[in-house]
Amino acid sequence: MIADEDNTLDVDLPDEAATQALGRRLAGAANGGDVFALSGDLGTGKSVLARAFIRAYCATLEDVPSPTFTLLEVYEGGAAPVHHFDLYRLKTPDEVMELGIEDAFADGVSLVEWPDRLGPWLPANRLDVHLRPGAGTGARRARLTGHGYWQARLIDGMGEGAIHA
């Protein structure tokens, strides 16, 4: 698992436990103002990764429901609040402004499922986490791509040996 010249890192996730481990690892690297753009088809593990991230970052075992219908859930307990967005049901990028996403991006840690719905509001500084099916039943593959300051952070802080599934 080495980040390549395109600022990407591919991670094999053989099972749900590995997806959860990646979520915990990302939580350990998170700082206030960070945006994690979680993409992939339905059922590829975005919510599994987000739940593990939130539980690790906020040091809680509380229930972490998917915000599919509420669009946003906010969790306290970490160094910054975690804003978990699920934008699947949005029709236009402008709808996201009603959710206070600018404040979340500035002050909290943001997990954004279906980030393509943000259109021009997608921040330049972000870590894209694209999940897709892997080889074998229940397996996934994650491609992490750093944008903006995440380019250096991906190489420096998440290179070989840093992510253990």
Buried (B, 14 or more C-beta within 10 A) or exposed (E): BEBEEEBBBBBBBBBBEBBBBBBBBBBBBBEEBBBBBBBBEEEBBBBBBBBBBBBBBBEBEEEBEBBEEEBBBEBEEBEBBBBBBBBBEBEEBEBBEEBEBEEBBEEBBBBBBBBEBBEEBBBEBBBBBBBBBBEEEBBBBBBBBBBEBBBEBBBEBBEEEBBEB
